[in-house]
Amino acid sequence: MLSLAEKIERNFHGSPLESISSKVLRGERLTRADGIKLMMSNDLLAIGQLADYVRKQKVGDRTYFINNAHINPTNICECLCSFCAFGKEEGHPEGYILSLEQVREKVIKARKQNVSEIHIVGGLYSRLSLDYYIELLKTVKEEMPQVHIQAFDAVEIEFMSRTARLSIEETLLKLKDAGLGSLPGGGAEIFNSQVRQKICPNKISGEKWLEVHRIAHNLGLRTNATMLYGHIESAEDRVDHLLKLRELQDETGGFLTFIPLPFHPKNTKFSSLTGTTGYLDLKVLAIARLLLDNFDHIKAFWIMVTPKVAQISLAFGVDDLDGTVMEEKIVHDAGAETPQYQPRKQFIDLIKEAGRIPVERDTLYNVIKEGWEDE
């Protein structure tokens, strides 16, 4: 009987992707040219087969999810990116700021669901001081001392440091002392400066985003990485973005997972765009697995790609489906039609039906429970 590697070698013999498959089977690092060739290829099943092979070699058949809750402290934002439907100007009738007591109420609700992670991101509003965010973290910890807080993307961290007139390092240390456990990956968008100027001209540069994560890693804070795709970026832009993440991971080893985020155009300044297809979503996830050889985990964020595509992505290099979430505003403001909550049992069923082993994890990928053979 042929081994999986031998089957792949036979399947790719004479294929336009044969040289890439040979590198993958030998464990060699793919190049920029390889990445662009994959992005331009229409052979989705072949790309998926290679990504699934790498996934199996790296993490086996475990598929992870987390029981978590999202809190968005404010939607008032001084950045107002063209692709964002969440942020509101100061004085907008739909603008809000959560008081610490409102935050506490949300945490108490999350505690009843026994979540292991509270995920916090929001708008950039200079009237909210660093002290507000420090007290917010302390409020969460008062109600749930053991919970892991993943909060404030690199854009928020840089904004807080600027408004508080502190260095990035000083800001992160203050937040860490108050209970910050790790950083989410938001704000990366696409690193290409020309594209960035069109979609988020008021946001920090890609280089600054990488710098914030480098500093966080050096302080012992693990972080996630993301890429927003399916707007006006090119295939080359996507590959370059992935390679910059790979380069920083080589340097620090601080990234936990990579999450490609498909653009949702509804209610944004790019509402004339159609949004991504399931075909593109699967391709980007698979290519991320192939190019990001130093990332252990590739996540399909079910809220953005739908649970059905997320389930299929388990055959395209993905080993994580994100979490129960409980409440999500940012993507839903941009027209996402998925639910704002997915119970644990649904993750278990999706994963088992795909022939994988469901694993509930914490933020740092420590196993909370594995298997559910009797459920």
URDA-V908194 format. One record per pair of residues at least 24 apart in sequence whose C-alpha atoms are under 10 Angstrom apart, sorted by the first residue. I is the first residue (numbers start at 1). J is the second residue. If there is no record, write none. Layout:
i->I j->J
i->I j->J
//
This chain:
i->4 j->53
i->5 j->50
i->5 j->53
i->8 j->46
i->8 j->49
i->8 j->50
i->8 j->53
i->11 j->46
i->11 j->49
i->12 j->46
i->12 j->50
i->15 j->43
i->15 j->46
i->16 j->41
i->16 j->43
i->17 j->41
i->17 j->43
i->17 j->46
i->17 j->47
i->20 j->47
i->20 j->50
i->20 j->290
i->21 j->46
i->21 j->47
i->21 j->49
i->21 j->50
i->21 j->51
i->24 j->50
i->24 j->51
i->24 j->53
i->24 j->54
i->24 j->290
i->24 j->291
i->24 j->293
i->25 j->50
i->25 j->53
i->25 j->54
i->27 j->54
i->27 j->293
i->28 j->293
i->29 j->290
i->29 j->291
i->29 j->292
i->29 j->293
i->29 j->294
i->30 j->243
i->30 j->290
i->30 j->291
i->30 j->292
i->30 j->293
i->31 j->239
i->31 j->243
i->31 j->291
i->32 j->236
i->32 j->239
i->32 j->240
i->32 j->242
i->32 j->243
i->32 j->291
i->33 j->236
i->33 j->239
i->34 j->239
i->34 j->287
i->34 j->290
i->34 j->291
i->35 j->235
i->35 j->236
i->35 j->238
i->35 j->239
i->35 j->240
i->35 j->242
i->35 j->243
i->35 j->287
i->35 j->288
i->35 j->290
i->35 j->291
i->36 j->234
i->36 j->235
i->36 j->236
i->36 j->237
i->36 j->238
i->36 j->239
i->36 j->240
i->36 j->287
i->37 j->235
i->37 j->236
i->37 j->239
i->38 j->235
i->38 j->239
i->38 j->283
i->38 j->284
i->38 j->286
i->38 j->287
i->38 j->290
i->38 j->291
i->39 j->234
i->39 j->235
i->39 j->236
i->39 j->238
i->39 j->239
i->39 j->280
i->39 j->283
i->39 j->284
i->39 j->286
i->39 j->287
i->40 j->235
i->40 j->236
i->41 j->283
i->42 j->279
i->42 j->280
i->42 j->283
i->43 j->283
i->44 j->279
i->44 j->280
i->44 j->282
i->44 j->283
i->44 j->284
i->44 j->286
i->44 j->287
i->44 j->316
i->45 j->282
i->45 j->283
i->45 j->286
i->45 j->315
i->45 j->316
i->46 j->286
i->46 j->316
i->47 j->282
i->47 j->283
i->47 j->284
i->47 j->285
i->47 j->286
i->47 j->287
i->47 j->290
i->47 j->316
i->47 j->317
i->48 j->282
i->48 j->283
i->48 j->284
i->48 j->285
i->48 j->286
i->48 j->287
i->48 j->289
i->48 j->290
i->48 j->313
i->48 j->314
i->48 j->315
i->48 j->316
i->48 j->317
i->48 j->318
i->49 j->286
i->49 j->315
i->49 j->316
i->49 j->317
i->50 j->286
i->50 j->287
i->50 j->289
i->50 j->290
i->50 j->315
i->50 j->316
i->50 j->317
i->51 j->283
i->51 j->285
i->51 j->286
i->51 j->287
i->51 j->288
i->51 j->289
i->51 j->290
i->51 j->291
i->51 j->314
i->51 j->315
i->51 j->316
i->51 j->317
i->51 j->318
i->52 j->286
i->52 j->289
i->52 j->290
i->52 j->313
i->52 j->314
i->52 j->315
i->52 j->316
i->52 j->317
i->52 j->318
i->52 j->319
i->53 j->289
i->53 j->290
i->53 j->315
i->53 j->316
i->53 j->317
i->54 j->286
i->54 j->289
i->54 j->290
i->54 j->293
i->54 j->316
i->54 j->317
i->54 j->318
i->55 j->286
i->55 j->289
i->55 j->290
i->55 j->293
i->55 j->296
i->55 j->297
i->55 j->298
i->55 j->314
i->55 j->315
i->55 j->316
i->55 j->317
i->55 j->318
i->55 j->319
i->56 j->315
i->56 j->317
i->56 j->318
i->56 j->319
i->58 j->293
i->58 j->294
i->58 j->295
i->58 j->296
i->58 j->297
i->58 j->317
i->58 j->319
i->59 j->296
i->59 j->297
i->59 j->318
i->59 j->319
i->60 j->319
i->60 j->356
i->60 j->357
i->61 j->314
i->61 j->319
i->61 j->351
i->61 j->355
i->61 j->356
i->61 j->357
i->61 j->358
i->61 j->359
i->62 j->319
i->62 j->320
i->62 j->351
i->62 j->355
i->62 j->356
i->62 j->357
i->62 j->358
i->62 j->359
i->62 j->360
i->62 j->370
i->62 j->371
i->63 j->297
i->63 j->299
i->63 j->314
i->63 j->318
i->63 j->319
i->63 j->320
i->63 j->321
i->63 j->322
i->63 j->347
i->63 j->348
i->63 j->351
i->63 j->352
i->63 j->354
i->63 j->355
i->63 j->356
i->63 j->357
i->63 j->358
i->63 j->359
i->63 j->360
i->63 j->361
i->63 j->370
i->63 j->371
i->64 j->297
i->64 j->299
i->64 j->318
i->64 j->319
i->64 j->320
i->64 j->321
i->64 j->322
i->64 j->323
i->64 j->347
i->64 j->348
i->64 j->351
i->64 j->356
i->64 j->357
i->64 j->358
i->64 j->359
i->64 j->360
i->64 j->361
i->64 j->362
i->64 j->365
i->64 j->367
i->64 j->370
i->65 j->299
i->65 j->319
i->65 j->320
i->65 j->321
i->65 j->322
i->65 j->323
i->65 j->324
i->65 j->344
i->65 j->347
i->65 j->348
i->65 j->351
i->65 j->358
i->65 j->359
i->65 j->360
i->65 j->361
i->65 j->362
i->65 j->363
i->65 j->365
i->65 j->367
i->66 j->115
i->66 j->116
i->66 j->117
i->66 j->320
i->66 j->321
i->66 j->322
i->66 j->323
i->66 j->324
i->66 j->325
i->66 j->344
i->66 j->347
i->66 j->359
i->66 j->360
i->66 j->361
i->66 j->362
i->66 j->363
i->66 j->365
i->66 j->367
i->66 j->368
i->67 j->110
i->67 j->113
i->67 j->114
i->67 j->115
i->67 j->116
i->67 j->117
i->67 j->118
i->67 j->322
i->67 j->323
i->67 j->324
i->67 j->325
i->67 j->326
i->67 j->342
i->67 j->343
i->67 j->344
i->67 j->360
i->67 j->361
i->67 j->362
i->67 j->363
i->67 j->368
i->68 j->110
i->68 j->111
i->68 j->113
i->68 j->114
i->68 j->115
i->68 j->116
i->68 j->117
i->68 j->118
i->68 j->119
i->68 j->147
i->68 j->148
i->68 j->149
i->68 j->322
i->68 j->323
i->68 j->324
i->68 j->325
i->68 j->326
i->68 j->327
i->68 j->341
i->68 j->362
i->68 j->363
i->69 j->106
i->69 j->107
i->69 j->109
i->69 j->110
i->69 j->111
i->69 j->113
i->69 j->114
i->69 j->115
i->69 j->116
i->69 j->117
i->69 j->118
i->69 j->119
i->69 j->120
i->69 j->323
i->69 j->324
i->69 j->325
i->69 j->326
i->69 j->327
i->69 j->328
i->69 j->341
i->70 j->106
i->70 j->107
i->70 j->110
i->70 j->117
i->70 j->118
i->70 j->119
i->70 j->120
i->70 j->121
i->70 j->150
i->70 j->151
i->70 j->323
i->70 j->324
i->70 j->325
i->70 j->326
i->70 j->327
i->70 j->328
i->70 j->329
i->70 j->340
i->71 j->98
i->71 j->103
i->71 j->106
i->71 j->107
i->71 j->110
i->71 j->118
i->71 j->119
i->71 j->120
i->71 j->121
i->71 j->122
i->71 j->151
i->71 j->325
i->71 j->326
i->71 j->327
i->71 j->328
i->71 j->329
i->72 j->96
i->72 j->97
i->72 j->98
i->72 j->103
i->72 j->119
i->72 j->120
i->72 j->121
i->72 j->122
i->72 j->123
i->72 j->151
i->72 j->152
i->72 j->327
i->72 j->328
i->72 j->329
i->72 j->330
i->73 j->97
i->73 j->98
i->73 j->99
i->73 j->100
i->73 j->102
i->73 j->103
i->73 j->120
i->73 j->121
i->73 j->122
i->73 j->123
i->73 j->128
i->73 j->133
i->73 j->136
i->74 j->98
i->74 j->99
i->74 j->121
i->74 j->122
i->74 j->123
i->74 j->124
i->74 j->125
i->74 j->128
i->75 j->121
i->75 j->122
i->75 j->123
i->75 j->124
i->75 j->125
i->75 j->329
i->75 j->330
i->76 j->122
i->76 j->123
i->76 j->124
i->76 j->125
i->76 j->126
i->77 j->122
i->77 j->123
i->77 j->124
i->77 j->125
i->77 j->126
i->78 j->123
i->78 j->124
i->78 j->125
i->78 j->126
i->78 j->202
i->78 j->203
i->79 j->123
i->79 j->124
i->79 j->125
i->79 j->155
i->79 j->200
i->79 j->201
i->79 j->202
i->79 j->203
i->79 j->204
i->80 j->123
i->80 j->124
i->80 j->199
i->80 j->200
i->80 j->201
i->80 j->202
i->80 j->203
i->81 j->196
i->81 j->197
i->81 j->198
i->81 j->199
i->81 j->200
i->81 j->201
i->81 j->202
i->81 j->203
i->81 j->268
i->81 j->269
i->82 j->198
i->82 j->199
i->82 j->200
i->82 j->201
i->82 j->202
i->82 j->265
i->82 j->268
i->82 j->269
i->82 j->270
i->82 j->271
i->83 j->189
i->83 j->198
i->83 j->199
i->83 j->200
i->83 j->228
i->83 j->231
i->83 j->263
i->83 j->264
i->83 j->265
i->83 j->266
i->83 j->267
i->83 j->268
i->83 j->269
i->83 j->270
i->83 j->271
i->83 j->334
i->84 j->199
i->84 j->200
i->84 j->263
i->84 j->264
i->84 j->265
i->84 j->266
i->84 j->267
i->84 j->268
i->84 j->269
i->84 j->270
i->84 j->330
i->84 j->331
i->84 j->333
i->84 j->334
i->85 j->264
i->85 j->265
i->85 j->266
i->85 j->267
i->85 j->268
i->85 j->269
i->85 j->329
i->85 j->330
i->85 j->331
i->85 j->332
i->85 j->333
i->85 j->334
i->85 j->335
i->86 j->122
i->86 j->123
i->86 j->267
i->86 j->268
i->86 j->329
i->86 j->330
i->86 j->331
i->86 j->332
i->86 j->333
i->86 j->334
i->87 j->122
i->87 j->123
i->87 j->124
i->87 j->330
i->87 j->333
i->88 j->123
i->89 j->123
i->89 j->125
i->90 j->125
i->97 j->122
i->97 j->123
i->97 j->125
i->97 j->128
i->98 j->136
i->99 j->132
i->99 j->136
i->100 j->132
i->100 j->133
i->100 j->135
i->100 j->136
i->100 j->137
i->100 j->138
i->100 j->139
i->100 j->140
i->101 j->136
i->101 j->139
i->103 j->136
i->103 j->137
i->103 j->139
i->103 j->140
i->104 j->136
i->104 j->139
i->104 j->140
i->104 j->141
i->104 j->142
i->104 j->143
i->104 j->144
i->105 j->140
i->105 j->143
i->106 j->140
i->106 j->327
i->107 j->139
i->107 j->140
i->107 j->141
i->107 j->142
i->107 j->143
i->107 j->144
i->108 j->140
i->108 j->143
i->108 j->144
i->109 j->326
i->110 j->143
i->110 j->144
i->110 j->325
i->110 j->326
i->110 j->327
i->111 j->143
i->111 j->144
i->111 j->147
i->113 j->324
i->113 j->326
i->113 j->343
i->114 j->144
i->114 j->147
i->115 j->144
i->115 j->147
i->115 j->148
i->115 j->323
i->115 j->324
i->115 j->325
i->115 j->326
i->115 j->362
i->116 j->144
i->116 j->146
i->116 j->147
i->116 j->148
i->116 j->149
i->116 j->360
i->116 j->361
i->116 j->362
i->116 j->363
i->116 j->368
i->117 j->144
i->117 j->146
i->117 j->147
i->117 j->148
i->117 j->149
i->117 j->150
i->117 j->151
i->117 j->181
i->117 j->323
i->117 j->325
i->117 j->361
i->117 j->362
i->117 j->363
i->118 j->144
i->118 j->147
i->118 j->148
i->118 j->149
i->118 j->150
i->118 j->151
i->118 j->181
i->118 j->325
i->118 j->363
i->119 j->148
i->119 j->149
i->119 j->150
i->119 j->151
i->119 j->152
i->119 j->182
i->119 j->183
i->119 j->184
i->119 j->325
i->119 j->363
i->120 j->149
i->120 j->150
i->120 j->151
i->120 j->152
i->120 j->153
i->120 j->183
i->120 j->184
i->121 j->150
i->121 j->151
i->121 j->152
i->121 j->153
i->121 j->156
i->121 j->183
i->121 j->184
i->121 j->186
i->121 j->330
i->122 j->151
i->122 j->152
i->122 j->153
i->122 j->156
i->122 j->329
i->122 j->330
i->123 j->152
i->123 j->155
i->123 j->156
i->124 j->155
i->124 j->156
i->124 j->157
i->124 j->159
i->124 j->160
i->125 j->156
i->125 j->159
i->125 j->160
i->125 j->163
i->126 j->159
i->126 j->160
i->126 j->162
i->126 j->163
i->126 j->164
i->127 j->163
i->128 j->160
i->128 j->163
i->129 j->160
i->129 j->161
i->129 j->163
i->129 j->164
i->130 j->157
i->130 j->159
i->130 j->160
i->130 j->161
i->130 j->162
i->130 j->163
i->130 j->164
i->130 j->166
i->130 j->171
i->130 j->174
i->130 j->175
i->131 j->160
i->131 j->164
i->131 j->174
i->131 j->175
i->133 j->160
i->133 j->174
i->133 j->175
i->133 j->178
i->134 j->174
i->134 j->175
i->134 j->176
i->134 j->177
i->134 j->178
i->134 j->179
i->134 j->180
i->135 j->175
i->135 j->178
i->135 j->179
i->136 j->175
i->136 j->178
i->136 j->179
i->137 j->175
i->137 j->176
i->137 j->177
i->137 j->178
i->137 j->179
i->137 j->180
i->138 j->175
i->138 j->177
i->138 j->178
i->138 j->179
i->138 j->180
i->139 j->178
i->139 j->179
i->140 j->178
i->140 j->179
i->141 j->178
i->141 j->179
i->141 j->180
i->142 j->179
i->145 j->179
i->146 j->179
i->147 j->179
i->147 j->181
i->147 j->362
i->147 j->363
i->148 j->179
i->148 j->180
i->148 j->181
i->148 j->182
i->148 j->362
i->148 j->363
i->148 j->364
i->149 j->176
i->149 j->179
i->149 j->180
i->149 j->181
i->149 j->182
i->149 j->183
i->149 j->184
i->149 j->363
i->150 j->179
i->150 j->180
i->150 j->181
i->150 j->182
i->150 j->183
i->150 j->184
i->150 j->185
i->150 j->221
i->150 j->222
i->150 j->223
i->150 j->224
i->150 j->363
i->151 j->175
i->151 j->179
i->151 j->180
i->151 j->181
i->151 j->182
i->151 j->183
i->151 j->184
i->151 j->185
i->151 j->223
i->152 j->180
i->152 j->182
i->152 j->183
i->152 j->184
i->152 j->185
i->152 j->186
i->152 j->187
i->153 j->182
i->153 j->183
i->153 j->184
i->153 j->185
i->153 j->186
i->153 j->187
i->153 j->188
i->153 j->209
i->153 j->212
i->153 j->213
i->153 j->223
i->153 j->224
i->153 j->225
i->154 j->183
i->154 j->184
i->154 j->185
i->154 j->186
i->154 j->187
i->154 j->188
i->154 j->204
i->154 j->208
i->154 j->209
i->154 j->210
i->154 j->211
i->154 j->212
i->154 j->213
i->154 j->216
i->154 j->223
i->155 j->185
i->155 j->186
i->155 j->187
i->155 j->188
i->155 j->203
i->155 j->204
i->155 j->205
i->155 j->208
i->155 j->209
i->155 j->212
i->156 j->186
i->156 j->187
i->156 j->203
i->156 j->204
i->157 j->183
i->157 j->209
i->157 j->212
i->157 j->213
i->158 j->203
i->158 j->204
i->158 j->208
i->158 j->209
i->158 j->211
i->158 j->212
i->159 j->203
i->159 j->204
i->168 j->211
i->168 j->212
i->168 j->213
i->168 j->215
i->168 j->216
i->169 j->212
i->169 j->215
i->169 j->216
i->169 j->218
i->169 j->219
i->172 j->212
i->172 j->215
i->172 j->216
i->172 j->219
i->172 j->221
i->173 j->216
i->173 j->219
i->173 j->221
i->176 j->216
i->176 j->219
i->176 j->220
i->176 j->221
i->180 j->221
i->181 j->220
i->181 j->221
i->181 j->222
i->181 j->223
i->181 j->363
i->181 j->364
i->182 j->216
i->182 j->217
i->182 j->220
i->182 j->221
i->182 j->222
i->182 j->223
i->182 j->224
i->182 j->255
i->182 j->256
i->182 j->363
i->182 j->364
i->183 j->212
i->183 j->213
i->183 j->216
i->183 j->217
i->183 j->221
i->183 j->222
i->183 j->223
i->183 j->224
i->183 j->225
i->183 j->255
i->183 j->256
i->184 j->213
i->184 j->222
i->184 j->223
i->184 j->224
i->184 j->225
i->184 j->226
i->184 j->255
i->184 j->256
i->184 j->257
i->184 j->259
i->185 j->209
i->185 j->213
i->185 j->223
i->185 j->224
i->185 j->225
i->185 j->226
i->185 j->227
i->185 j->255
i->185 j->256
i->185 j->257
i->185 j->258
i->185 j->259
i->185 j->260
i->186 j->224
i->186 j->225
i->186 j->226
i->186 j->227
i->186 j->228
i->186 j->259
i->186 j->261
i->187 j->225
i->187 j->226
i->187 j->227
i->187 j->228
i->188 j->225
i->188 j->226
i->188 j->227
i->188 j->228
i->188 j->241
i->188 j->245
i->189 j->225
i->189 j->226
i->189 j->227
i->189 j->228
i->189 j->229
i->189 j->233
i->189 j->238
i->189 j->241
i->189 j->260
i->189 j->261
i->189 j->263
i->190 j->226
i->190 j->227
i->190 j->228
i->190 j->229
i->190 j->231
i->190 j->232
i->190 j->233
i->190 j->234
i->190 j->237
i->190 j->238
i->190 j->240
i->190 j->241
i->190 j->242
i->191 j->227
i->191 j->228
i->191 j->233
i->191 j->237
i->191 j->238
i->191 j->240
i->191 j->241
i->191 j->242
i->191 j->244
i->191 j->245
i->192 j->233
i->192 j->234
i->192 j->236
i->192 j->237
i->192 j->238
i->192 j->240
i->192 j->241
i->193 j->237
i->194 j->233
i->195 j->231
i->195 j->232
i->195 j->233
i->195 j->234
i->195 j->237
i->196 j->232
i->196 j->233
i->198 j->232
i->199 j->231
i->199 j->232
i->199 j->233
i->199 j->269
i->199 j->270
i->206 j->241
i->206 j->244
i->207 j->244
i->210 j->244
i->210 j->245
i->210 j->248
i->211 j->248
i->213 j->248
i->213 j->252
i->213 j->254
i->213 j->255
i->214 j->248
i->214 j->249
i->214 j->251
i->214 j->252
i->214 j->253
i->214 j->254
i->214 j->255
i->215 j->252
i->215 j->254
i->216 j->252
i->216 j->254
i->217 j->248
i->217 j->249
i->217 j->251
i->217 j->252
i->217 j->253
i->217 j->254
i->217 j->255
i->218 j->252
i->218 j->253
i->218 j->254
i->219 j->254
i->220 j->252
i->220 j->254
i->221 j->254
i->221 j->255
i->222 j->252
i->222 j->253
i->222 j->254
i->222 j->255
i->222 j->256
i->222 j->257
i->222 j->363
i->222 j->364
i->223 j->253
i->223 j->254
i->223 j->255
i->223 j->256
i->223 j->257
i->223 j->258
i->223 j->363
i->223 j->364
i->224 j->254
i->224 j->255
i->224 j->256
i->224 j->257
i->224 j->258
i->224 j->259
i->224 j->297
i->225 j->254
i->225 j->255
i->225 j->256
i->225 j->257
i->225 j->258
i->225 j->259
i->225 j->260
i->225 j->295
i->225 j->298
i->226 j->257
i->226 j->258
i->226 j->259
i->226 j->260
i->226 j->261
i->226 j->299
i->227 j->258
i->227 j->259
i->227 j->260
i->227 j->261
i->227 j->262
i->227 j->263
i->227 j->284
i->228 j->259
i->228 j->260
i->228 j->261
i->228 j->262
i->228 j->263
i->228 j->264
i->229 j->260
i->229 j->261
i->229 j->262
i->229 j->263
i->229 j->264
i->229 j->275
i->229 j->276
i->229 j->280
i->229 j->281
i->229 j->284
i->230 j->261
i->230 j->262
i->230 j->263
i->230 j->264
i->230 j->265
i->230 j->273
i->230 j->274
i->230 j->275
i->230 j->276
i->230 j->277
i->230 j->280
i->230 j->281
i->230 j->284
i->231 j->262
i->231 j->263
i->231 j->264
i->231 j->265
i->231 j->270
i->231 j->273
i->231 j->274
i->231 j->275
i->231 j->276
i->232 j->263
i->232 j->270
i->232 j->273
i->235 j->284
i->238 j->284
i->238 j->287
i->238 j->288
i->239 j->284
i->239 j->287
i->239 j->288
i->239 j->291
i->242 j->287
i->242 j->288
i->242 j->291
i->242 j->292
i->243 j->288
i->243 j->291
i->243 j->292
i->244 j->292
i->245 j->291
i->245 j->292
i->245 j->294
i->245 j->295
i->246 j->291
i->246 j->292
i->246 j->293
i->246 j->294
i->246 j->295
i->247 j->292
i->247 j->294
i->249 j->292
i->249 j->293
i->249 j->294
i->249 j->295
i->250 j->293
i->250 j->294
i->250 j->295
i->253 j->294
i->253 j->295
i->254 j->295
i->255 j->294
i->255 j->295
i->255 j->296
i->255 j->297
i->256 j->295
i->256 j->296
i->256 j->297
i->256 j->298
i->256 j->363
i->256 j->364
i->256 j->365
i->257 j->292
i->257 j->295
i->257 j->296
i->257 j->297
i->257 j->298
i->257 j->299
i->257 j->319
i->257 j->320
i->257 j->364
i->257 j->365
i->258 j->285
i->258 j->288
i->258 j->289
i->258 j->292
i->258 j->295
i->258 j->296
i->258 j->297
i->258 j->298
i->258 j->299
i->258 j->300
i->258 j->318
i->258 j->320
i->259 j->285
i->259 j->288
i->259 j->297
i->259 j->298
i->259 j->299
i->259 j->300
i->259 j->301
i->259 j->318
i->259 j->320
i->259 j->321
i->259 j->322
i->260 j->284
i->260 j->285
i->260 j->288
i->260 j->298
i->260 j->299
i->260 j->300
i->260 j->301
i->260 j->304
i->260 j->305
i->261 j->285
i->261 j->299
i->261 j->300
i->261 j->301
i->261 j->303
i->261 j->304
i->261 j->305
i->261 j->331
i->262 j->301
i->262 j->304
i->262 j->305
i->263 j->304
i->263 j->305
i->263 j->331
i->263 j->334
i->264 j->304
i->264 j->305
i->264 j->331
i->264 j->332
i->264 j->333
i->264 j->334
i->264 j->335
i->264 j->336
i->265 j->331
i->265 j->334
i->265 j->335
i->265 j->336
i->266 j->331
i->266 j->332
i->266 j->333
i->266 j->334
i->266 j->335
i->266 j->336
i->267 j->333
i->267 j->334
i->267 j->335
i->268 j->333
i->268 j->334
i->268 j->335
i->271 j->334
i->276 j->305
i->277 j->305
i->277 j->309
i->278 j->305
i->278 j->306
i->278 j->308
i->278 j->309
i->278 j->310
i->278 j->312
i->278 j->313
i->279 j->309
i->281 j->305
i->281 j->309
i->281 j->310
i->281 j->313
i->282 j->309
i->282 j->310
i->282 j->312
i->282 j->313
i->282 j->314
i->282 j->315
i->282 j->316
i->282 j->317
i->282 j->318
i->283 j->313
i->283 j->316
i->283 j->317
i->284 j->316
i->285 j->310
i->285 j->313
i->285 j->314
i->285 j->316
i->285 j->317
i->285 j->318
i->286 j->313
i->286 j->314
i->286 j->315
i->286 j->316
i->286 j->317
i->286 j->318
i->287 j->316
i->287 j->317
i->288 j->316
i->288 j->317
i->288 j->318
i->289 j->316
i->289 j->317
i->289 j->318
i->289 j->319
i->290 j->317
i->297 j->365
i->298 j->322
i->302 j->338
i->302 j->339
i->302 j->342
i->303 j->328
i->303 j->331
i->303 j->332
i->303 j->336
i->303 j->337
i->303 j->338
i->303 j->339
i->303 j->340
i->303 j->341
i->303 j->342
i->304 j->331
i->304 j->332
i->304 j->335
i->304 j->336
i->304 j->337
i->304 j->338
i->305 j->336
i->305 j->338
i->306 j->336
i->306 j->337
i->306 j->338
i->306 j->339
i->307 j->338
i->307 j->339
i->307 j->342
i->307 j->346
i->307 j->347
i->307 j->350
i->308 j->350
i->310 j->350
i->310 j->351
i->311 j->347
i->311 j->350
i->311 j->351
i->311 j->352
i->311 j->353
i->311 j->354
i->312 j->350
i->312 j->351
i->312 j->354
i->313 j->354
i->314 j->350
i->314 j->351
i->314 j->354
i->314 j->355
i->314 j->356
i->315 j->354
i->315 j->355
i->315 j->356
i->319 j->351
i->319 j->356
i->319 j->357
i->319 j->358
i->319 j->359
i->320 j->351
i->320 j->358
i->320 j->359
i->320 j->360
i->320 j->361
i->321 j->347
i->321 j->350
i->321 j->351
i->322 j->347
i->322 j->361
i->322 j->363
i->323 j->347
i->323 j->360
i->323 j->361
i->345 j->372
i->345 j->375
i->348 j->372
i->348 j->373
i->348 j->375
i->349 j->375
//
